[in-house]
Amino acid sequence: MNKYPYQQLKEIAIQRASGDIKLAGNKKLKIYGLLSCASGKRMKSENRIFFQSVTEAVNLGYRPCARCLLRDYQNWKNGLV
């Protein structure tokens, strides 16, 4: 558990505002998606992880969200990625 959660949240907010963070993911489900995705907004904060790019998420073994990245998800599901 982070001893200073406020500082961590502040750093994430700065990175989001600067465009360094573009995607979020669920550590348990290994799914990544857009920051604006309704499904992603419902996840528990302890399961949340942030990515700078799709390449970073994919290299870490995450798959696209079926809700906000439907085309990417369909390609992943059909093995076209």
C-alpha angles and dihedrals in degrees: 000000000000113000091209108038093163092059091049091050090048092052091049091050091052092049091049092049092050092049095245090121113055104156140033130206144191112244094204098045095035092226126139130196148149120308088239096055114125091215091054093048090059096057121106113263092235089061094049123109129172131221135196094210146006088250091058092050094046093047089055091053101259124143128214121268113256091216106050100019099039097153092048090046092051090050090049092048092050092048094247095128 
